[in-house]
């Protein structure tokens, strides 16, 4: 009796192989053939699931974005049942820093894709933009609730602050990738800016619930 093929699992196997190749050699070096070799399947099978390299890369980005979102959700789940807004913000920002092999692969591939998308219109499509936009909206919602609760400094504008913090986090993540600074140093910079966004009372209330690595004692 023929074995039933799990197509979702096979697609995941192929896209995960692309991430491994891209994290090791760079996205520009990825080919359908190299992905086939890394995933342990034939080139014909890769082409069966993905018509082109661009389609394969987009599928890999969608999977990476979903995995990153799941890691953020796991960070939130590890907090208290009703975590303070600052802890939620820091859990989000912690995902912007490549602190282990999995998150480093995510940032390497995502940053490489952003560079290629600048000059290749076929790559600059919705999957690339949807994840960051959703994260920015959700972060802005958290900051808006914090403002209503009196946890933000008086002149903070939640939507602008969400954009600023995410842009800062992504920039710091890149600086970690190129070894300009350590992940701990980058976390210190993020914490510095978050400290100036929340009131003193909110900072005291969030003590011990931070999503960013603790500063050295």
SULMOVEN-V849508 format. One record per pair of residues at least 24 apart in sequence whose C-alpha atoms are under 10 Angstrom apart, sorted by the first residue. I is the first residue (numbers start at 0). J is the second residue. Records with the same first field share a line. If there is no record, write none. Layout:
# SULMOVEN-V849508
I=J, J
This chain:
# SULMOVEN-V849508
6=48
9=38, 40, 44, 45, 48
10=44, 45, 48, 49, 55, 58, 59
11=38, 58, 59, 62
12=37, 38, 39, 40
13=37, 38, 39, 40, 44, 45, 48, 49, 55, 58, 59
14=38, 45, 49, 55, 56, 57, 58, 59, 60, 61, 62, 63
15=58, 59, 60, 62, 63
16=59
17=52, 55, 56, 58, 59, 60, 108
18=56, 59, 60, 62, 63, 101, 104, 105, 107, 108, 109
19=101, 104, 105, 108
20=104, 108
21=56, 104, 105, 107, 108, 109, 111, 112
22=100, 101, 103, 104, 105, 106, 107, 108, 109, 111
23=104, 107, 108
25=107, 108, 111, 112
26=56, 107, 108, 109, 110, 111, 112, 114, 115
27=108, 111, 112, 114, 115
29=56
30=55
31=55
52=122
53=119, 121, 122
54=121, 122
56=108, 112, 122
57=112, 122, 123, 124, 125, 126, 127
58=126
59=105, 108, 109, 126
60=105, 108, 109, 112, 126, 127, 130
61=125, 126, 127, 129, 130
62=105, 126
63=101, 102, 104, 105, 106, 108, 109, 130
64=105, 109, 126, 127, 129, 130, 131
65=130
66=101, 102, 105
67=91, 94, 95, 101, 102, 105, 106, 130
68=94, 130, 134
70=94, 102
71=210
74=210
75=210
77=208, 210
78=207, 208, 209, 210
79=208
82=204, 205, 208, 209
83=141, 145, 150, 201, 202, 204, 205, 206, 208, 209
84=138, 141, 142, 143, 144, 145, 146, 148, 150, 151, 197, 201, 202, 204, 205
85=141, 142, 145, 150, 151, 193, 194, 196, 197, 201, 202, 204, 205, 206, 208, 209, 210
86=202, 204, 205, 206, 207, 208, 209, 210, 211
87=138, 141, 142, 205, 208, 209, 210
88=137, 138, 139, 141, 142, 161, 164, 193, 209, 210, 211
89=164, 186, 189, 190, 193, 208, 209, 210, 211, 212
90=208, 209, 210, 211, 212
91=134, 135, 137, 138, 164, 165, 168, 210, 211
92=138, 164, 165, 167, 168, 169, 172, 186, 189, 190, 193, 210, 211
93=168, 172, 182, 185, 186, 189, 209, 210, 211, 212
94=168, 169, 172, 210, 211
95=164, 165, 166, 167, 168, 169, 170, 171, 172, 173, 185, 186
96=168, 169, 170, 171, 172, 173, 174, 175, 176, 181, 182, 183, 185, 186, 211
97=169, 171, 172, 173, 174, 175, 176, 181, 182, 185
98=172, 175, 176, 181, 182, 183, 212
99=182
102=172
103=172, 173, 175, 176
104=176
106=169, 172, 173, 176
107=172, 173, 176, 177
110=169, 172, 173, 176
131=162, 165
132=162
134=161, 162, 165
135=159, 160, 161, 162, 163, 164, 165, 166
136=161, 162
137=161
138=162, 164, 165
142=196, 197
145=197, 201
146=197, 198
148=201
149=197, 198, 200, 201
150=196, 197, 198, 199, 200, 201, 202, 204
151=193, 194, 195, 196, 197, 198, 199, 200, 201, 202
152=194, 195, 196, 197, 198, 199, 201
153=196, 197, 198
154=196
155=195, 196, 197
156=196
157=196
160=193, 196
163=192
164=189, 192, 193
165=189
167=192
182=212
183=211, 212, 213, 214, 215
184=212, 214
185=211, 212
186=210, 211, 212, 213, 214
187=211, 212, 213, 214, 215
190=214
